[in-house]
Amino acid sequence: MSHPHTPQARLREQYRDGTNLDARIALHARFTTAPRPWTGWVFDQFDLPCRARVLELGCGTGLLWRRNHERIPAEWRLLLTDFSFGMVETARAAGVPASFTQSDAQQIPFRADSFDAVMANHMLYHVPDLPRALAEVRRVLKPGAKFFATTNSVTHMRELSELTSRFGIHPGNATLTFTLENGEPMLARHFASVRRMDFSDTLVVTEVEPLVAYILSMSAAHKLRGSANEQALRQLIAERITREGAFRITNAAGLFVAQ
């Protein structure tokens, strides 16, 4: 059993269900200025056989597939997995046309050469032994098949990091194990070709409470909840929105396609 203060234990608590993730998704969905929604843009990059067998690692609440439900070819066979049983059950209940199982990306429970594509959407930086997970992805992919891995830049939401650091909360994009800046050489150790695609966006946040909910959803923010600092944070956000018309946040993310 993990100690309650270890990174693994905090991660389990953070993603035991979709509550925290939903708060973060909601902020992006409501205040994005990108011409194309993130989930639609990611799906646009899928160039797969008409009868593809597709595995997603770390499916979360199944958002990628829920938002693109009508675009999923009937001939595709989707298998959605997550380390969190709560996430798997949430995705299953959402009605995504897929099979589901709880599993660890470091030990994928499928045979070699099984899939035409593997998807890892903003989850590789949570994996303790990333080289092991990437080796597993390579093992289960068919020859010539593709691995799609999304992640953030170290500059992602930097304005929010500057704000929360005033309260001793450091989201830590600069210390992520898998980012847009360092992901290519990691993938190149396992795949013959790696291509990076960037998704640039700015969140223009005009309401206080959705941004506060986002911050409180982070595991590092547990000391803020219900404290005087929570009210101070709320006041700072309100003042900035009043002064500048919005709280603008850099949304710097992207996708690697490895083959």
N, C-alpha and C positions, 0 to 999 in steps of 0.2 A: 504494500500500500504506500502511495506517495505521501510524503509529509505535506501538511496543508499549506506550507509556504514555499514549496518548490515550484519552479516554472511549470512543470507538468501538471501539478495539482491546480495551479491557478488557471491553466489552460482548460483543464477539464471543467472547472467551475464556470469559466467564461462562456464555454460553448456547450453546456449541458442541455440547453434548448435554444430556441431561436430568438429569445427576448433581446439580448444585447445586440446580436447581429441585425435584427430588424430595426433597431433604433438608428444604427449607422446607415443601413440601406435607405431608410426613410429620408435622411438628410440629403443624401446624394440625389435621390429621385425627385425631391421637391424643388431643389435649388440649383440643379445643374443648368449650365448654359450651352452644353454641347449640342450640336445639331442632330446627333444620333445618340440614343440611350446606350449606356455601357453594354448592357446585355445584348442588345441588338447588334452593336458593333462587333462584339466577340463572336456571335453566331455568324456574322457575315464572313468571317475568316475561315469557316469550316468548308473545306473543299474535299469531300469524302465520297467514297463509293455509294451507290444508291442503296446497297444492302449492308451498310456499315454496321459493325459491332463496336459500340462506343462505351468506354468506361470513364466515369468521373470519380476522382479521388477528392474527398473533402467536399461533398455536394452541398453541405449546409442545409438550408431550407428548400433547395431545389429551384432557387430563383432563376438561374440561367434558363432552365427548361420551362418553367412556368411562364416567363415573359416571352418565350418563343414557341409556345405550345403549338400554334397553328403552322409553324414552319418545320416542325420535326417530320421528316419523311416516315410514312407508315412502315416502310421496310427496315428502318433502323432498329437495332436492338440496343437499348440503353440499359446500362447497369450503373446504379448510383450507390456510392459507398461514402461513409464518414466514420471517423474514429468515435464520434459521439452517437450513442444509440438514440438520444433525444432528437438530434438533428435528422437522423435517418427516419424516425417515426413522423417528424414534422413534414419532411419531403414526401413520404409515402401518402400521408393524409391529404396532401395538396393535389393529388390526382395526376401526377406526372406519369406518362406512359412508359414505365420503366420497371426493372427489377431492382430490389434494394437489399443491401446487407451492411452490417457494421463490420468495419475492418480497419487495419492499420496499413498506411501507405508503405511502411518499411517491410511489410510481409504480405504482399498482395495475394489473396487466396484463389488465384486462377492459373491455368496452365500457360506455359510459354507459347508465344506466337498466337495469342487468342484474339487480339483486338486490332481493328483498323485505325482506331484513335484512342488516346487517353487524354483526359482533361484534368488539369489541376488549377482551380480558380482561386487565386489569393489564399493559398494554403501551404505552399512549400516552406515558407519561412517559419511555420510552426513545427516542422518535422525535426525531431532531435538529431537523427542520423540521415542527413540529406543525401550524401553519396549512396547510401544503401537504398534509399527510396528511389533515386534516379536509376540505379541498376535494376531495381524491380520493375520500374516502368519500361525500361528497354527490354527486359526479359519477356513481358507479356504482350508487347507490340509485335505484330506481324512484320516480316521484312519489308522495308519501304514505308511502313505506316508512320503516322504523325503523332507527336506529343505537343499539346497546346498548354502552355503554362502562363498564367497571368500573375502580375505582381505590381508593386508600387515602386516609384522612384524614391530616393532618399530625400527629395524635395517635396514629396507628397504631403499636403496639408501643413506646410511649414508655418503658416500664420497661426494655425490652431496650436501647434507645438510651442510657439513663442508665447501664446496666451497662457496655456496650462503650466508652462515651466515656472511662471510666477507663483504657482501654488505647489511647486515641488512635484509636478506630474510631468513625466517625460515619456511620450508615446514611443520614441526610439526608432524612427525609420532609419536613422543612420547606422543602427546596430543590427538591422534585420539580416538574417543569414542569406536571403535570396531576394535581390532587388533588380531593377532594370539595369543598374550600373554593374553589378557583379554576376548576374545570372548567365550571361553568354559563355564565359569560360567554364563555368560549372557544368553546363549542359554539353559543351563541346567535348568533355571527357567521355561522354556516353553516346553521342550522336554525331553523324558525319557532317550534317549541316544544321546551322542554327540561324534563324532570322528573327530580328526584333522589330516590333511594330509599336508605335507610341500612340496613346490616347490622351490628348490634351484637353483640359476642361478647367473652368473656374466655377466654384460654387458661390452664388450670390445670395447670401443668407439674410433675409429681411425680418426674421422672427427670432425671438430670444429662446423660447422653450425647446424647439427642435435641436438647436445647437447645444443647449445645456443637457438634453437627453443623450445626445451623442457622446458628450464628454463623460457623463456619469456611467455610460455603458462600458467604458474602458476599465479593465481590471486594475489599472494603476490609480483610478479615481475613487477607490472605496473610502478613503479618508475624507473625501469632500462631502459625501452624502449626509444631508441633515446638519451640516456644520455651518458656522458663520462664514466660512470661506465659500460655501456653495452660494450664499446670497451675495457675497462680494464678486464672485465670478459672474453671476447673473447681471449684476449692476454694470460691470465692465463691458459685457456684451451689449447691453441695452444702450449704454453711452456711445459705444462705437457705431452702432446702427443709426442712432439719432444724429451723430456727427457726420457720418460718411454716407448715410443712406442705405448701407448694407455692410455686412461682415463678409469680405471677399476671401476665399480660400482656394489655394492652388490644388487642383486635383490632377496629379501626375501619375499615371498608371500606364500599363502596356501589356503586350502579349509576346511571348516567344513561341515560334513554331520550330520544333526540332524534328529531324527525320533521319 
